[in-house]
Amino acid sequence: MRLLLQRVSAAEVSIEGRTHSSIEKGLLVFIGISQTDTNSVIPRLSQKLLELRIFEDTRGKMNLSVQDINGSLLVVSQFTLYADCRRGRRPDFIKAAPPRQAEELYNKFIEHLHKSGLLIRTGVFAANMQINLVNDGPVTIFLDSDDL
């Protein structure tokens, strides 16, 4: 499982020109799920996401987590995080999980995040979405469950 985190002061998902969901200060989380991912990676990866200290404290140091600031999460599925661009000019997505498996794990990941008590908003799995965001910093972090 791969997460691309963007620290935001605001983010919004629109579908067919209408706002589906939005957050203020927090994290925009793009999640990619591979064929080999299982439920077992969810607790470890979600804990890392929730506890990662990438928000500034009063001294301007990245010392606070999204939990510490009572921030929000906007979680959006993105199979393209498993793009393999090593050959040719067209990305290969063979490592991405098939839709049924990916949607199941995506929903379980979101369910697990809800236990944090933070405001959790989502995109719509497999929908064509437009994302608007104000990247704060900018701060963008890549997490891969294989590295944890």
C-alpha positions as CSV (number, residue, x, y, z in Angstrom):
1,M,0.0,0.0,0.0
2,R,1.3,3.4,-0.9
3,L,0.3,6.8,0.5
4,L,1.1,10.2,-1.0
5,L,0.4,12.8,1.8
6,Q,0.1,16.5,1.1
7,R,-0.1,18.9,4.1
8,V,-2.9,21.2,3.2
9,S,-4.7,24.3,4.5
10,A,-7.7,23.3,2.4
11,A,-8.6,20.5,-0.1
12,E,-11.7,19.6,-2.1
13,V,-12.9,16.7,-4.3
14,S,-15.3,17.6,-7.1
15,I,-17.2,15.1,-9.3
16,E,-18.9,16.3,-12.4
17,G,-18.5,19.9,-11.4
18,R,-20.0,19.5,-7.9
19,T,-18.2,19.5,-4.6
20,H,-18.3,16.0,-3.1
21,S,-16.2,16.6,0.0
22,S,-13.7,19.0,1.5
23,I,-11.5,19.7,4.4
24,E,-9.6,22.6,6.0
25,K,-6.2,22.1,7.7
26,G,-5.0,18.6,7.6
27,L,-3.8,16.0,5.1
28,L,-4.8,15.1,1.5
29,V,-4.1,11.4,1.3
30,F,-3.8,9.6,-2.0
31,I,-3.9,5.8,-1.5
32,G,-2.7,3.2,-3.9
33,I,-3.3,-0.5,-3.3
34,S,-1.2,-3.3,-4.8
35,Q,-2.1,-6.9,-5.7
36,T,-0.1,-8.1,-2.7
37,D,-1.7,-5.9,0.0
38,T,-3.8,-7.4,2.7
39,N,-5.6,-6.1,5.8
40,S,-2.5,-6.7,7.8
41,V,-0.8,-3.5,6.5
42,I,-3.7,-1.2,7.4
43,P,-3.0,-0.7,11.2
44,R,0.7,-0.1,10.7
45,L,0.3,2.3,7.8
46,S,-2.6,4.2,9.3
47,Q,-0.7,4.6,12.6
48,K,2.3,6.0,10.7
49,L,0.0,8.4,8.8
50,L,-1.7,9.7,12.0
51,E,1.4,10.0,14.0
52,L,3.8,11.5,11.4
53,R,5.1,14.8,12.8
54,I,4.8,17.1,9.7
55,F,2.9,20.1,11.2
56,E,4.8,23.0,12.7
57,D,4.8,23.8,16.4
58,T,4.9,27.3,17.9
59,R,8.7,27.5,17.1
60,G,8.1,26.6,13.4
61,K,9.5,23.1,13.7
62,M,7.8,20.1,12.2
63,N,7.0,18.5,15.5
64,L,3.2,17.9,15.5
65,S,1.1,15.2,13.9
66,V,-2.3,15.6,12.3
67,Q,-3.7,14.1,15.5
68,D,-1.9,16.7,17.6
69,I,-3.5,19.6,15.6
70,N,-6.9,17.9,15.4
71,G,-6.6,18.2,11.6
72,S,-8.7,16.5,9.0
73,L,-8.0,13.8,6.4
74,L,-9.3,13.7,2.8
75,V,-8.6,10.2,1.4
76,V,-8.7,9.6,-2.3
77,S,-8.0,6.3,-4.1
78,Q,-5.3,6.5,-6.8
79,F,-4.2,3.3,-8.5
80,T,-1.6,5.4,-10.5
81,L,0.6,5.4,-7.4
82,Y,1.6,1.9,-8.7
83,A,2.6,3.1,-12.2
84,D,5.7,1.4,-13.6
85,C,7.3,3.8,-16.1
86,R,10.6,1.9,-16.6
87,R,9.8,0.8,-20.2
88,G,8.3,2.6,-23.1
89,R,6.2,5.8,-22.8
90,R,2.9,4.3,-21.4
91,P,2.8,3.5,-17.7
92,D,2.1,-0.1,-16.7
93,F,-0.3,-0.6,-13.8
94,I,0.1,-4.4,-13.4
95,K,1.1,-4.1,-9.7
96,A,-2.1,-2.2,-8.8
97,A,-4.8,-4.3,-7.2
98,P,-7.9,-5.3,-9.2
99,P,-10.8,-2.9,-8.5
100,R,-12.8,-5.3,-6.2
101,Q,-9.7,-6.0,-3.9
102,A,-8.6,-2.3,-4.0
103,E,-12.1,-1.0,-3.1
104,E,-12.4,-3.5,-0.2
105,L,-9.0,-2.4,1.3
106,Y,-9.7,1.2,0.6
107,N,-12.9,1.1,2.6
108,K,-11.2,-0.9,5.4
109,F,-8.4,1.7,5.6
110,I,-11.0,4.5,5.9
111,E,-12.9,2.6,8.5
112,H,-9.7,2.2,10.5
113,L,-8.9,5.9,10.2
114,H,-12.4,6.8,11.6
115,K,-11.3,5.2,14.9
116,S,-8.9,8.2,15.4
117,G,-11.8,10.5,16.0
118,L,-10.6,13.0,13.4
119,L,-12.8,14.3,10.6
120,I,-12.4,11.9,7.7
121,R,-13.6,12.8,4.2
122,T,-13.2,10.8,1.0
123,G,-13.4,10.8,-2.7
124,V,-15.5,8.2,-4.6
125,F,-13.7,5.0,-5.5
126,A,-13.0,4.7,-9.2
127,A,-14.7,8.0,-10.0
128,N,-13.3,10.7,-12.3
129,M,-12.5,13.3,-9.6
130,Q,-11.0,16.8,-9.7
131,I,-8.9,17.7,-6.7
132,N,-8.3,21.3,-5.6
133,L,-5.8,21.9,-2.8
134,V,-3.8,24.5,-1.1
135,N,-0.5,22.7,-0.3
136,D,0.9,24.1,2.9
137,G,4.6,24.4,2.8
138,P,4.6,22.7,0.4
139,V,5.0,19.4,2.3
140,T,4.5,16.2,0.3
141,I,5.5,12.8,1.8
142,F,5.5,9.3,0.3
143,L,4.8,6.3,2.5
144,D,5.1,2.7,1.3
145,S,4.0,-0.2,3.5
146,D,6.9,-2.2,2.1
147,D,9.3,0.3,3.8
148,L,7.7,0.1,7.3
